[in-house]
Amino acid sequence: MRQLKIERSITNRQNESLDKYLLEIGRIPMANVDEEEELAMKIQKGGREGERAKDKLIRANLRFVVSVAKQYQHKGLSLSDLIDEGNIGLVKAAEKFDPTRGFKFISYAVWWIRQSILQAIAEQSRMIRLPLNQVGAISKINQEIEKFEQTNHRKPTTEELSALTDIDSNKIQDALTADTRHMSIDAPFNEDDSNSLADILPSSDHTVSNITNRESMRIDLESIFKKVLKPREIEVITHSFGIGCQEEGLEETGERMGLTRERVRQIREKAIEKIRRSPYAKILTQYLG
């Protein structure tokens, strides 16, 4: 079996324990096909010898888990967490592998490893759990987006992504919409800035002396919204925070727009994220005290 090499250049090492772990598993010899079949037969028989065989089979393939886990970095979980989840899948594969069916162990194990990692991403990296098939689609789409941007120096259109991934354009749009992270309105505009959107959104305790400033802020907000947001996003965020209109709760806005409460929340969070990342966010800092 071909030796799997762990490239340092693309591995995001977060702590010394991960460095130590990678060093330790790099010293474990990998098993060949015949050895894997022999170990698998012992695992099926059970007992102490079966447990020892399972431990040896698992340890021999720990480096492969790392190589799979790297493919899912920057999706909400650290590399350490991805490796831990992948190892859980590896254990399941070792317990269920049947060598009599003619498959190589690693070909069988990769499905369990990926499923375990995708399950963790779906459950732990987002406030709203996504189906595994959608998590897989999002991963595939994001990989193609990165490749396209490196080659063409721009973002691909939905139609281009559809051609690259063989995924229907409507499903791509749904996947990209679902691929949003929870973000508090208290999050800073920039990494080196302590100011946030919550600091400039209007509140109910304004004094008369602030009326002019507040009106100017409202005009700037509406102008920025038109430049950055889509019409539906503008409607959601203005009613969520009472910007130039009566403030509404998520359920009220949802009923009025024919959307679920959760869908309104997702649209609002996406709109806030777009404002925070836009070049116009700096304009809003002038209204901070």
C-alpha positions in Angstrom: 0.0 0.0 0.0 1.3 3.5 -0.9 2.6 5.4 2.1 0.5 8.5 2.9 2.6 11.6 3.5 1.4 14.3 5.9 2.3 17.7 4.4 3.2 20.3 7.0 2.5 23.2 4.6 -1.3 22.6 4.5 -1.8 21.4 8.1 -3.1 24.0 10.6 -1.4 22.9 13.8 -3.3 24.3 16.7 -1.3 23.0 19.7 1.6 21.0 20.7 -0.5 17.9 21.4 -1.5 17.7 17.7 2.1 18.0 16.7 3.0 15.2 19.1 0.1 13.1 17.8 1.1 13.5 14.2 4.7 12.6 15.1 3.6 9.5 17.0 1.3 8.1 14.3 3.9 8.7 11.6 6.1 6.1 13.3 3.4 3.4 13.2 4.0 1.0 10.3 1.1 0.6 7.9 -0.3 -2.9 7.2 -0.3 -4.5 3.8 -3.4 -6.1 2.3 -2.6 -9.6 3.5 -2.0 -8.3 7.1 -5.3 -6.4 7.0 -7.2 -9.4 6.0 -5.6 -11.5 8.7 -6.4 -8.8 11.3 -9.9 -8.5 10.1 -10.5 -12.3 10.4 -9.2 -12.2 14.0 -11.5 -9.2 14.8 -14.5 -11.2 13.6 -13.6 -14.1 15.9 -13.6 -11.7 18.9 -12.0 -12.2 22.2 -8.8 -10.7 23.5 -7.0 -11.6 20.3 -9.7 -9.9 18.3 -9.4 -6.7 20.4 -5.7 -6.6 19.9 -6.1 -7.1 16.2 -8.7 -4.3 16.0 -6.3 -2.0 17.9 -3.5 -2.8 15.5 -5.7 -2.4 12.4 -6.9 1.0 13.6 -3.4 2.3 14.6 -2.1 1.2 11.2 -4.6 3.5 9.4 -4.5 6.6 11.7 -2.5 8.5 9.1 -5.1 7.9 6.5 -7.7 9.6 8.8 -5.5 12.7 9.0 -5.3 12.9 5.2 -9.1 12.7 4.9 -9.7 15.2 7.8 -7.5 17.8 6.1 -10.0 17.9 3.2 -12.7 19.3 5.6 -10.7 22.1 7.3 -12.2 25.6 7.6 -15.7 24.3 7.8 -16.4 25.0 11.4 -14.3 22.4 13.2 -10.6 22.4 14.1 -8.3 19.8 12.5 -8.0 18.1 15.9 -11.8 17.7 16.1 -11.9 16.5 12.6 -9.3 13.9 13.3 -11.1 12.7 16.4 -14.4 12.3 14.5 -12.6 10.6 11.7 -11.0 8.1 14.1 -14.5 7.3 15.4 -15.5 6.3 11.9 -12.3 4.3 11.5 -13.2 2.3 14.6 -16.6 1.5 13.2 -15.1 0.4 10.0 -12.7 -1.9 11.7 -15.6 -3.5 13.6 -17.8 -4.0 10.6 -15.2 -4.8 7.9 -15.7 -8.2 6.1 -12.5 -9.3 4.3 -14.4 -12.1 2.4 -16.1 -9.5 0.2 -12.9 -8.7 -1.7 -12.6 -5.0 -0.7 -9.5 -3.4 0.6 -10.0 -2.2 4.2 -9.0 1.4 3.3 -11.6 1.5 0.5 -14.2 0.4 2.9 -13.1 2.6 5.8 -13.0 5.9 3.9 -16.8 5.9 3.7 -17.2 5.5 7.5 -14.5 8.1 8.1 -16.1 10.7 5.9 -19.6 10.0 7.2 -18.3 10.5 10.8 -16.6 13.8 9.9 -19.6 15.1 7.9 -22.0 14.2 10.8 -19.8 16.2 13.2 -19.7 19.2 10.9 -23.5 19.0 10.5 -24.1 18.9 14.2 -21.4 20.9 15.8 -20.3 23.7 13.4 -23.8 25.3 12.9 -26.6 26.3 15.1 -29.0 24.8 12.6 -28.3 21.2 11.8 -28.0 20.4 8.0 -28.7 17.0 6.3 -25.5 15.1 5.6 -26.1 15.2 1.9 -26.3 19.0 2.0 -23.1 19.2 4.0 -21.4 17.1 1.4 -22.7 19.2 -1.4 -21.6 22.4 0.3 -18.1 20.9 0.8 -17.9 20.0 -2.9 -19.2 23.4 -4.0 -16.8 25.3 -1.8 -13.9 23.3 -3.2 -14.8 24.2 -6.7 -15.3 27.8 -5.8 -11.8 28.0 -4.4 -10.3 26.3 -7.5 -12.2 28.6 -9.8 -11.2 31.8 -7.9 -7.5 30.8 -8.0 -7.7 30.2 -11.8 -10.0 33.0 -12.9 -9.6 35.6 -10.1 -13.3 36.0 -9.6 -16.2 34.1 -8.1 -18.0 31.6 -10.4 -21.6 32.1 -11.3 -24.3 29.6 -10.2 -24.4 28.2 -13.8 -20.6 27.7 -13.8 -20.7 25.9 -10.5 -23.5 23.7 -11.8 -21.3 22.7 -14.7 -18.3 22.0 -12.5 -20.1 20.0 -9.8 -22.9 18.4 -11.8 -25.4 19.8 -9.2 -28.6 21.5 -10.3 -28.3 25.3 -10.1 -31.3 25.6 -7.8 -29.7 23.1 -5.4 -26.5 25.0 -5.5 -28.3 28.2 -4.6 -30.0 26.5 -1.7 -26.7 25.0 -0.5 -24.9 28.4 -0.6 -27.8 30.0 1.3 -27.7 27.3 3.9 -23.9 27.6 4.2 -24.1 30.5 6.7 -22.6 30.7 10.2 -24.3 32.2 13.2 -23.0 35.6 14.0 -23.9 37.9 16.8 -24.6 41.6 16.0 -22.1 42.3 18.8 -19.3 40.9 16.5 -16.8 43.6 15.6 -16.7 45.0 12.1 -13.0 44.1 11.7 -10.7 41.9 13.7 -8.8 45.0 15.0 -12.0 47.0 15.7 -14.2 46.6 18.9 -17.1 48.4 17.3 -20.1 46.3 16.1 -23.4 46.7 14.2 -25.2 46.6 17.5 -23.4 49.8 18.5 -25.0 51.8 15.7 -28.5 50.3 15.4 -31.2 52.6 16.7 -32.5 52.1 20.2 -35.6 53.3 22.0 -33.9 55.8 24.4 -32.8 58.5 22.0 -33.0 62.1 23.3 -34.1 65.1 21.3 -30.5 66.2 20.8 -29.8 63.0 18.9 -32.6 63.4 16.3 -30.5 64.9 13.6 -27.7 62.4 14.0 -30.2 59.6 14.1 -31.8 60.7 10.9 -28.4 61.0 9.2 -27.6 57.5 10.4 -30.9 56.1 9.0 -30.2 57.7 5.6 -26.7 56.1 5.5 -28.0 52.8 6.6 -30.7 52.7 3.9 -28.1 53.7 1.3 -25.7 51.0 2.4 -28.5 48.4 2.5 -29.4 49.2 -1.2 -25.7 48.8 -2.2 -25.1 45.6 -0.2 -28.3 43.7 0.3 -31.1 42.1 -1.7 -34.6 43.5 -1.4 -35.8 40.7 0.8 -32.7 41.0 3.1 -33.4 44.8 3.4 -37.0 44.1 4.4 -36.0 41.6 7.0 -33.2 43.6 8.6 -35.1 46.9 8.7 -38.1 45.4 10.4 -36.0 43.3 12.7 -34.3 46.5 14.1 -37.0 49.1 13.5 -34.9 51.0 11.0 -37.3 53.5 9.4 -40.3 51.3 10.3 -42.0 49.5 13.2 -39.8 46.9 14.8 -41.0 43.3 14.5 -40.2 40.0 15.9 -39.1 37.1 13.8 -42.5 35.4 13.8 -44.3 38.7 12.9 -41.9 39.2 10.0 -42.3 35.6 8.9 -46.0 35.7 8.9 -46.1 38.9 6.9 -43.6 37.6 4.3 -44.8 34.1 4.2 -41.6 32.6 5.7 -40.8 30.5 8.7 -39.4 32.1 11.8 -36.1 30.2 11.2 -35.9 31.3 7.6 -36.3 35.0 8.7 -33.5 34.5 11.2 -31.2 33.0 8.6 -31.8 35.9 6.2 -31.2 38.5 9.0 -27.9 36.9 10.0 -26.7 36.7 6.4 -27.6 40.4 5.9 -25.7 41.4 9.0 -22.7 39.3 7.8 -22.7 41.0 4.4 -22.8 44.5 6.0 -20.0 43.6 8.3 -17.8 42.4 5.5 -18.7 45.2 3.1 -16.3 48.2 2.5 -19.2 50.5 3.7 -19.1 49.2 7.3 -16.5 51.9 8.1 -19.1 54.6 7.3 -21.2 53.5 10.2 -18.4 53.9 12.8 -18.9 57.7 12.7 -22.1 57.3 14.6 -20.4 55.5 17.5 -20.1 57.6 20.7 
